[in-house]
Structure formats: C-alpha cells, structure tokens
C-alpha cells in the first residue's frame, strides 16, 4: 500500500469524524442565547461623509472668521521673513495646525 492510500484513508476518516455531532446537552444553545445581540455596523458611506462634512464646515468657518483682506500666503511670507505674529501669520498657523490635527485623527483612527 502506498503513502497516498494511507493519507487518503486518514483524510476520509478525519472528515467523517468532523461531520459527527457531539452531544452537549444544549450547552451550545445556552451559550449562543447568552451572547449579546450584535450591534448593527454603521454604513460604509457614513464615515467618509462625516470627514468631508467636517472639513467643509471647518473650511467655511475659517473663511468666515478670518480677518478681512488677509492672504494666507502673505501670512506664510511674514513667518518666513520673521516679521512677527501678524494677523495673516496667525491665520496661516491656525490653518496649518487644523490640517495637522485632522491628518493625525485620520491616521490614528482604527477601522
């Protein structure tokens, strides 16, 4: 007899053994009944919608609350030339910190 025949017999025996049910006097049913009801998973589109909506709301608030006539690019130029904390520079820093915080939240969030 070859090794193939032996392994085939063992494989068949293991499959037949795995199909048999074990008498557990209702233990499996009691365990399954005691488990909490699974919570419904949120929709797949909800998370991206919340991120995009939050970004849009934050951008709208930044534009509305920024001092009038300021250029964010001018703020970065003020920072690069060490002119101090001009209102445009503060706006540029605030936008940068907001973007950094958003990136960290998205990077650290586990799915």
C-alpha positions as CSV (number, residue, x, y, z in Angstrom):
1,X,0.0,0.0,0.0
2,X,1.3,3.4,-0.9
3,X,1.6,6.5,1.3
4,X,-1.1,8.2,-0.8
5,X,-3.6,5.5,0.1
6,X,-2.8,5.8,3.8
7,X,-3.2,9.6,3.7
8,X,-6.4,9.3,1.7
9,X,-7.8,7.0,4.3
10,X,-6.8,9.2,7.2
11,X,-8.2,12.2,5.4
12,X,-11.5,10.4,4.8
13,X,-11.6,9.3,8.5
14,X,-11.0,12.8,9.8
15,X,-13.7,14.2,7.5
16,X,-16.2,11.7,8.7
17,X,-15.3,12.3,12.3
18,X,-15.6,16.1,11.8
19,X,-19.2,15.6,10.5
20,X,-20.4,13.9,13.6
21,X,-22.2,16.0,16.1
22,X,-21.3,15.8,19.8
23,X,-23.9,15.6,22.5
24,X,-23.5,18.7,24.6
25,X,-26.9,18.6,26.4
26,X,-27.9,22.0,25.0
27,X,-24.6,23.8,26.1
28,X,-24.0,25.3,22.7
29,X,-27.6,26.7,22.5
30,X,-27.3,28.2,26.0
31,X,-24.0,29.9,25.2
32,X,-25.4,31.3,22.0
33,X,-28.5,32.5,23.7
34,X,-26.4,34.2,26.4
35,X,-24.3,36.2,23.9
36,X,-25.3,39.8,23.5
37,X,-27.1,40.8,20.3
38,X,-24.6,42.2,17.8
39,X,-24.8,45.9,17.2
40,X,-25.5,46.9,13.7
41,X,-22.5,48.2,11.9
42,X,-22.6,51.8,10.6
43,X,-23.0,52.3,6.9
44,X,-19.7,52.3,4.9
45,X,-20.5,55.7,3.4
46,X,-21.2,57.4,6.8
47,X,-17.5,57.8,7.9
48,X,-16.3,59.5,4.7
49,X,-19.4,61.7,4.7
50,X,-18.6,62.8,8.2
51,X,-15.0,63.6,7.4
52,X,-15.8,65.5,4.3
53,X,-18.6,67.4,6.0
54,X,-16.4,68.3,8.9
55,X,-13.7,69.5,6.6
56,X,-16.2,71.6,4.6
57,X,-17.7,73.1,7.8
58,X,-14.2,73.9,9.2
59,X,-13.2,75.5,5.9
60,X,-16.3,77.6,5.8
61,X,-15.8,78.7,9.4
62,X,-12.1,79.6,8.7
63,X,-13.1,81.7,5.7
64,X,-15.9,83.4,7.6
65,X,-14.0,84.1,10.8
66,X,-10.7,85.1,9.2
67,X,-9.9,88.8,9.3
68,X,-10.9,90.5,6.0
69,X,-8.4,91.2,3.3
70,X,-5.8,88.8,4.7
71,X,-3.9,86.5,2.4
72,X,-2.8,83.2,4.0
73,X,0.2,83.2,1.6
74,X,1.2,86.7,2.9
75,X,1.0,85.2,6.4
76,X,3.5,82.5,5.5
77,X,5.7,85.1,3.9
78,X,5.5,87.1,7.2
79,X,6.5,84.0,9.1
80,X,9.4,83.2,6.7
81,X,10.8,86.7,7.0
82,X,10.3,86.8,10.8
83,X,8.1,89.8,10.8
84,X,6.3,88.6,13.9
85,X,2.8,87.4,14.6
86,X,0.8,89.4,12.1
87,X,-2.9,88.6,11.7
88,X,-2.2,86.9,8.4
89,X,0.6,84.8,10.0
90,X,-1.8,83.7,12.9
91,X,-4.4,82.7,10.3
92,X,-1.8,80.6,8.4
93,X,-0.6,78.9,11.6
94,X,-4.2,78.2,12.6
95,X,-4.9,76.6,9.3
96,X,-1.7,74.5,9.4
97,X,-2.5,73.3,12.9
98,X,-6.0,72.4,11.9
99,X,-4.8,70.4,8.9
100,X,-2.2,68.7,11.1
101,X,-4.8,67.7,13.7
102,X,-7.1,66.4,11.0
103,X,-4.4,64.3,9.5
104,X,-3.4,62.9,12.9
105,X,-7.0,61.9,13.7
106,X,-7.4,60.2,10.3
107,X,-4.0,58.4,10.6
108,X,-4.6,57.2,14.2
109,X,-8.1,56.1,13.8
110,X,-8.5,52.3,13.7
111,X,-11.1,50.8,11.3
